[in-house]
């Protein structure tokens, strides 16, 4: 960590915070403090430089034009690339997930270059929008329980050989390719289409980000009753709807 303080960076809340994904920052911050960790939260607006000394970077979802603006500014800035090279943890959602890939389709219908931090390419689907609750089994390499979240996207994301699926769906569309995959990850960079916010529904993922930052196999237990009640409610709702 940065000295003895965990630095959590919320990237472009003015552009990429449409679907309540700021809740992911609150969950990481709270679960770190519950373990006695000192936390510095850094909100970086799109007219500011991305710091390269953060420990965990969180990126949310957004609408098409803000997504294009965010991608343009992140490419020019270069700070997120340098942070990744420094071993930082990056967790992205929806529009943020597409930005981390090689390219996506922007609001002008054009191919927009991404950051290339994940080996994925996103296109625009021609069918129905992917909207609704999702249940998925997280990748075995992550060692976490079932994923619950809410998707709302038109994009279709194709995974290359340099990443693994973040999860495989039981209910929902996930990456929209029809192969059952949801999201992508490699090393310390993660992408998912799941809102919810996803870390409130799945606190184990927040703890995974903390474990990777601290380079430990386990964290001290905390009171998870509220999270588990939320998880049970949403899992039951998704199961009944299916």
Residue, then its C-alpha position, 0 to 999 in steps of 0.5 A: x500500500x501507499x505507506x500505511x494508508x490504503x488509497x482508493x481512487x474513484x475515476x471520473x465520478x462526473x462522467x462514469x457514475x450513472x447507475x449508483x456504482x459509487x456504492x462500490x467505493x463506499x463498500x471498499x472503504x467501509x470494509x477496509x476500515x472495519x479491518x482497522x485499515x487507514x483509508x484515503x479516498x481520492x475522487x478524480x474528476x475528468x478535468x484532473x490527472x489520474x494519480x499513479x500511486x493509488x492502490x485500488x482504482x474503481x470505474x463505474x458505468x455511464x451513458x454513451x457520450x460520457x463514455x467516449x469523453x472518459x476514454x479520450x481523457x484516459x488515453x491522453x492522461x496515461x495515469x491508469x496505464x502507469x498505475x496498472x504497471x505499478x501493480x494497482x488493482x483496477x475494478x471496472x463496471x459496464x462502460x468502464x469495463x468496455x473502456x479497459x478493452x481494446x475498443x468499443x462503439x461510441x455514441x457516434x457509431x464509430x470504433x473508439x479505442x480503449x486502453x488495452x488493459x483487458x484483452x476484450x473488444x466490445x461491439x453494439x448488439x442489434x437485438x434486445x437490450x440486456x436488462x435485468x438481474x443476473x446470477x453467475x458463477x465466478x471464475x474458479x480462480x477467484x474462489x468466491x461464491x455466486x455472483x448477483x448483479x443487475x445488467x443494463x447494456x446494449x454492448x456485446x463484449x468478446x474475450x481474447x486469449x489474454x483474459x479469463x471470464x469473470x463469471x459464467x451466467x446462470x440467469x442473464x446475458x452477461x457479455x451478450x455473446x451467447x457463450x455464457x461468459x460475464x466480464x473478464x479479468x487478468x492478474x489485478x484488472x477486472x471488468x464486469x457488466x454488473x451494477x447493483x452496486x455489485x460490491x454491495x451485493x457481493x462483498x467477497x469481491x471487495x474483500x478480494x480487492x483488499x486481499x490482493x492489495x495487502x498480498x494476504x490470503x485472508x482478512x479478519x472476519x466482519x459482520x456480513x449479516x446486512x450483505x447476506x440479507x441483500x444477497x439472499x433477497x436478490x438471488x431469490x428474486x432472480x431465481x423466481x424471475x427465471 
